[in-house]
């Protein structure tokens, strides 16, 4: 503050400094500040008004991001959205009692669709770590009916943003719910909740030898698997999810978690893994530092081999609990390694490589070519409908695809899903 005093506002339920939040501003005279926040228990981005007298939240629902304010902070404009509410522009007047006013919708077509039911959730897993997220209900949900379910994950991006490509990628959450799925959107357990968990993540990034590889594997990957299993177990115990029709999907960091989960857990019947391949032995030459933290070093060392066998999905392919689709922007060695291992173990598997803008170019990690995004979304819908529900679209474009899936599914027909304990 301009008077040089330090003010304490007590314990707060949000984090500051998240790059996805609205940002921070201070008035020209220094008497007022606006701080972009991310709530801890309910993943949403808000604005906090701070002055010498108080710290006050300006947003009560959804998220506000992409803001700009006048120098005096008397007036500003932000984008407001939520998991089931499309983006709109809002006027923000921080000094007034009612601070946020709707200006205009950015997607009138979405406004004409009644919002789906979505609930924020926090799940506590068997290790005692919490993971936040949301449950999106089927359009015409009927209590007492068990629905097929899909877990969608990508780091910490399950938040109050609408159809955001950083999280949903090519997994159309709202469409899955419209088609009768319960969709579970899950974040990784946040490292900020535990010094031990933070140390494991720091070791993954820095490889300073302060945390043993076995502990890094347990806290950064297996911990997430337990969260997924326990969340599914919660949905089953509440009568929402059918335990033998559960899938999982995620790209990038989410792809790591999908591949590990499918080869460590029996709770999932089918998966879609997006543009990944990390954790496979073939990736070691280009990831020596991080692989040293995770596995202790090279896969060609007998001392380290057991650690690879404990976590690397390709080395555990025979334990895979169901079919795995890999949608790729580039032919990554780790993805090919996993695909070959799955097929060798008679696990249904497919790689779909999506083309770039020219014959010599690759698609980007977050698909940017509209035809690729549409095709990938349609493929995911068809993949999960086929493996979880046993249904096929009448679209003749998928006739050959279904024939291949039926053929590759035969060796796996007698696999059974193990329920979370």
Secondary structure as GFF3:
##gff-version 3
##sequence-region A 1 421
A	DSSP	beta_strand	14	16	.	.	.	ID=ss1
A	DSSP	beta_strand	24	26	.	.	.	ID=ss2
A	DSSP	beta_strand	33	39	.	.	.	ID=ss3
A	DSSP	beta_strand	45	50	.	.	.	ID=ss4
A	DSSP	beta_strand	55	57	.	.	.	ID=ss5
A	DSSP	beta_strand	63	69	.	.	.	ID=ss6
A	DSSP	beta_strand	76	82	.	.	.	ID=ss7
A	DSSP	beta_strand	85	92	.	.	.	ID=ss8
A	DSSP	beta_strand	100	105	.	.	.	ID=ss9
A	DSSP	alpha_helix	108	111	.	.	.	ID=ss10
A	DSSP	beta_strand	118	124	.	.	.	ID=ss11
A	DSSP	beta_strand	130	136	.	.	.	ID=ss12
A	DSSP	beta_strand	147	153	.	.	.	ID=ss13
A	DSSP	alpha_helix	165	168	.	.	.	ID=ss14
A	DSSP	alpha_helix	173	178	.	.	.	ID=ss15
A	DSSP	beta_strand	182	186	.	.	.	ID=ss16
A	DSSP	three_ten_helix	191	193	.	.	.	ID=ss17
A	DSSP	alpha_helix	195	206	.	.	.	ID=ss18
A	DSSP	alpha_helix	213	217	.	.	.	ID=ss19
A	DSSP	pi_helix	218	222	.	.	.	ID=ss20
A	DSSP	alpha_helix	223	237	.	.	.	ID=ss21
A	DSSP	beta_strand	241	251	.	.	.	ID=ss22
A	DSSP	alpha_helix	253	264	.	.	.	ID=ss23
A	DSSP	beta_strand	270	274	.	.	.	ID=ss24
A	DSSP	three_ten_helix	281	286	.	.	.	ID=ss25
A	DSSP	alpha_helix	288	295	.	.	.	ID=ss26
A	DSSP	alpha_helix	302	311	.	.	.	ID=ss27
A	DSSP	three_ten_helix	313	319	.	.	.	ID=ss28
A	DSSP	beta_strand	323	328	.	.	.	ID=ss29
A	DSSP	alpha_helix	333	344	.	.	.	ID=ss30
A	DSSP	beta_strand	349	353	.	.	.	ID=ss31
A	DSSP	alpha_helix	370	384	.	.	.	ID=ss32
A	DSSP	pi_helix	385	389	.	.	.	ID=ss33
A	DSSP	three_ten_helix	396	398	.	.	.	ID=ss34
A	DSSP	alpha_helix	399	409	.	.	.	ID=ss35
A	DSSP	three_ten_helix	410	412	.	.	.	ID=ss36
###
